[in-house]
Amino acid sequence: MTAEAALALPALCLVLGAALFVLVVGMAKLQCADAARAGARVAARGEPKGSIEAAARSVAPSGARVGVETSAGTVRVTVDVAVGPPGVLRRLGSVRLSVDAVAAVEEPGPAIPAAPS
């Protein structure tokens, strides 16, 4: 093994670790978006706050925080998570992701009469 290869190998591992971290952050962002949308769909049906949070947490990445805010006929579901890099890169810190989804709360409509038999 030459000296150049000995120097290049750790740099290559560092670049591969950084690329892996970028992929992990992207996947976590998609999971947070899916979780926020799932919570917003439940909120749009007029479900209680506990059901909204449970629906969002069931899709969210581990360690995520779910927040629910209501105002004037709309509901905002926020999913926050901190994603840390793998291995030696942990010293660089973590990336905080936050995704919001907003939905209008549906008004209960009139009862649909049963079809005649």
C-alpha positions in Angstrom: 0.0 0.0 0.0 1.4 3.4 -0.9 1.3 6.5 1.2 -1.2 8.1 -1.1 -3.6 5.2 -0.7 -3.1 5.3 3.1 -4.1 8.9 3.1 -7.0 8.5 0.7 -8.7 5.6 2.5 -9.7 7.6 5.6 -10.9 10.5 3.4 -13.0 8.2 1.3 -14.6 6.7 4.5 -15.3 10.2 5.7 -17.0 11.2 2.4 -19.0 7.9 2.4 -20.1 8.6 6.0 -21.2 12.1 5.1 -23.2 10.8 2.0 -24.9 8.2 4.2 -25.8 11.0 6.7 -27.3 13.1 3.9 -29.5 10.1 2.9 -30.6 9.5 6.5 -31.6 13.2 6.9 -33.6 13.0 3.7 -35.4 9.9 4.8 -36.1 11.4 8.2 -37.5 14.5 6.5 -39.9 12.4 4.4 -41.0 10.5 7.5 -41.7 13.7 9.3 -43.7 15.0 6.3 -45.7 11.8 6.2 -46.3 12.0 10.0 -47.5 15.6 9.9 -49.9 14.8 7.0 -51.2 11.8 8.8 -51.9 13.9 11.9 -53.5 16.6 9.8 -55.8 14.1 8.1 -57.0 12.9 11.5 -57.4 16.5 12.8 -59.5 17.4 9.7 -62.1 14.8 10.9 -62.4 16.6 14.2 -60.7 13.9 16.3 -59.3 14.8 19.8 -55.7 15.9 20.2 -54.6 12.6 21.6 -55.7 10.8 18.5 -54.0 13.3 16.3 -50.7 12.9 18.2 -51.0 9.1 18.1 -51.6 9.1 14.4 -48.5 11.3 13.8 -46.3 9.4 16.2 -47.2 6.1 14.5 -45.5 7.3 11.3 -42.8 9.7 12.7 -39.2 8.6 13.2 -38.1 7.6 16.7 -37.5 10.5 19.0 -39.7 12.9 17.2 -41.9 15.5 18.9 -45.4 16.1 17.7 -47.2 19.4 18.3 -50.8 20.3 17.5 -52.2 23.9 17.3 -55.7 24.8 16.5 -57.0 28.2 15.3 -60.2 29.4 13.6 -61.2 26.2 11.8 -57.7 25.0 11.0 -55.2 22.6 12.6 -51.5 22.7 12.3 -49.5 19.6 13.1 -45.8 20.0 13.6 -43.3 17.1 13.7 -39.7 17.9 15.0 -36.8 15.5 15.2 -33.0 15.8 15.7 -31.0 13.5 13.4 -27.4 12.8 14.4 -24.6 11.7 12.0 -23.1 8.2 12.4 -19.8 7.2 14.0 -17.0 9.7 14.2 -19.1 12.4 12.6 -21.3 12.7 15.7 -18.9 15.3 17.0 -20.2 17.7 14.3 -23.6 17.8 16.0 -27.1 17.0 14.8 -29.5 18.4 12.3 -33.0 19.5 13.5 -35.8 18.9 11.1 -39.3 20.4 11.4 -42.2 19.8 9.2 -45.7 21.4 9.4 -49.0 20.3 7.8 -52.2 22.4 8.0 -55.7 21.1 7.5 -59.2 22.7 7.7 -61.4 21.1 10.2 -64.4 19.6 8.5 -67.8 20.7 9.7 -70.2 17.9 10.4 -72.7 17.6 7.6 -76.3 16.6 7.6 -77.1 13.0 8.3 -77.4 10.9 5.1 -80.8 9.1 5.1 -80.7 5.4 4.7 -81.6 4.0 1.3 -85.1 2.6 1.1 -85.3 -1.2 1.1 
